[in-house]
Amino acid sequence: MAAHQTSTPSVTDVAARWLALEQVFSEERYDGGRPPWPVEVANRVVESTSGLLESLPGTRPHVVITAPHATNHVRAGAMKVADRGTGGLALLLAELTGATALIALHSTGDANFDVEHPLKVRLAELRPALVIDLHGMRRRPGSDVDLGAGDGLVPDAFVSALRASSQVLVTVNEVFDAMRPTTVTAFSQDLGIRAVQAEIGAHLRPPMGESADLGRLALLIAGAINASEALVPEAAVPGAVQISRPATAVRIPSGVPSVVVPPDLLPGTTGPIPVSVAVDGATVHAWAWASSTPGMPEAVQVLPPGHFGLTRRLTASLETSSGGQDAVRPVTVTFPGTAQLKPLAALVDDLPAGDEVQVSPDEFPGPPRRYLLVRGGVTAWVTAVPRAHVRPGTVRAGYQLRLLTETEGADEAGDFTLVAAGSVRSASRRALSAWGQVRAAWRLLHLGLDQATEVVLRFLFRAPTAAVRVIQAHPGDDGQAIVALHPAVFDRIGLEPGQQVLVRWGPNEVVAVAVEDHDPPSVGAPPEGARKVQRVNRLTPDLPDGVAPHVVARLSSSLRLALDAPVATVVSVRRRMRPILVGNLYTLVIPLASLVLAGAALEDPNWWLINAGTLAMSVFALAKLRIPRPRAEMRVDREWQETLAGDGEPSAKMSP
């Protein structure tokens, strides 16, 4: 069977090929074999990393099919049997569609459960447009294939194509929803990749499945892949580029891991751009700055020829520095794809949302996608929405986003740089012990419950967001989880000073205490004395003069570090509902208890009336937490409009 079929093969041939490829994984009772494989693999398969099988990409390298449970594996110290048939199916689909297959083979751990796994590392390096994660489930009467959509980006066309088939019964999120943060699907969605988890019933997989059923299922999935609109690569944002060079230790004021690169490696921008830095098997996500960045120390502006500059924090994260030495071994920096676009004002009848930009469908085909926007040293996460009225090479953005990314002295026509970057994490990858995995699982469970509670309360009481530009915190606030907001912001988001807020930057979110900014910024640049003390401001662009102070927030350095965000960035702030609700419930304890005790003192209390009163008091007390929506209807005087247009004379009631 060819690496990528130009004609549809027969059901019988496809089933036979699936069974043949499955021999690669069924050796030694599904403990997995090693080369030479017992069957010819036309698409060429390599063991790129120990325990990880990878098929070389064909005509669709931007599609990755994963099978983390193709062989027996270990989860939380216990052996789990393989999802039989998924490994062979992944290789088969790669042959039928030209996609790339990533399959866990006799590897330690579980890629769909462990926080760190070689399959996830390789997936993050590939950064495809679509991930289909294959799994196996027992036979269920109400579902042949269950699709877990997670809580992020989903390949809608792929899901629709499968559900439209009359050959199999396809359900969504009825068996496994893939929402656990450690699943391959959730991991991919955090990277900004459209992903879905496909659970296939045992009666449609070897060894239980009939040959005709196997062939039909494989062709059905391959057809859904071929029909998916998410397969079109992003022409305007090319793929990642890896560059290996020696590195030199540099000293620049940066609170996050940073690498200084020659300006020619960051065309159209001086940074910061999120990159991956690797050396000797250690990989760290860092921020890349051009050596020509305004405010860069003179000693760093001219790097040695063919060198990168690594900050002390990045060197320590890579664990490659040795006592007192100024140089480290050669490193490999992976630069994401970028696109430079000229910003234009949005159309009044098609205004984008606060975190959206409108792009040309010729350059950015397919559904909306998340990008990191960089302009003049300021970063912001945006969703790029294709619009027919946007010309290639341009981007339409709302007034708020253009204002928040403006800097003092910047050219009015300064370009936006869209970066095809996913989740930016500064922590190095390391294996967790069994106890560490238990603690991580408990933290993830607690986080999931907290997020679910917030979603429910947000639906009931509403929690609008406010986008703000981040600047340095006041002295004394840096070591605390504090965000200082302008007094005008509190009423807009339904908050009082001293209450908790959720600060979100891209995929990351932290909890902070909101306080009133006692000294809102009135000029673009900080005082000269503060600039000398706050050395980080050397790489922080100043606010434009005259900027509205209510769109500026002071964020402590500890919170910025937790968000993995640079200093000059745009974040969203919204009230945290659970502590606000609990605080209001506390105020009801005494009046409700008094009502109940008074009723109990009566000889024949009317408990129905008491309960109704208790409920009414609770509803009225909590009603003030709900932020009402304004009326959607507009009051438009059509007669007045017609008069202005010359279509009629003013009526008597409109006369002065």
ABEGO torsion letter per residue (X at the ends): XBABBABBBBAAAAAAAAAAAAAAAABGGGAEBBOBBABBBAAEBBBABBGBBBBBBBABAABBBBBAAABBBBBGGBBBBBBBGAAAAAAAAAAAAGBBBBBBBGBBEBAAABABBAAAAAAAAAGBABBBBBBBBBBBAABABBBBAEABBBBAAAAAAAAABAABBBBBGAABAGABAABAAAAAAAAGBBBBBBBBBAAABOAABBAAAAAAAAAAAAAAAAABAAABBBAABBBBBBBBBBBBBBBBBBABBBBBBBAAABBGBAOBBBBBBBBGGBBBBBBBBBAABBGBBAAAABBBBGBBBBBAAAAAAAGABBBGBABBBBBBBBBBBBBBBBBBBBBAABBBBAABBBBBAAABBEBBBBBBBBBGGBBBBBBBBBBAABBBGBBBBBAAAAAAABBBGBBAABBBBBBBBBBBBABBBBBBBAAAAAAAAAAAAAAAAAAAAAAAAAAAAEBBBBBBBBBBBBBGAAABBBBBBBAAAAAAAGBBBGBBBBBBBEABBBBBBBBBBABBBABABBBAAAAAABAAAAABBBBBBGBBAAABBBBBAAAAAAAGBBABBBBBBBBBAAAAAAAAAAAAAAAAAAAAAAAAABABBBAAAAAAAAAAAAAAAAAAABBBBBBABBBBBAAAAAAAAGABBBBAAABX
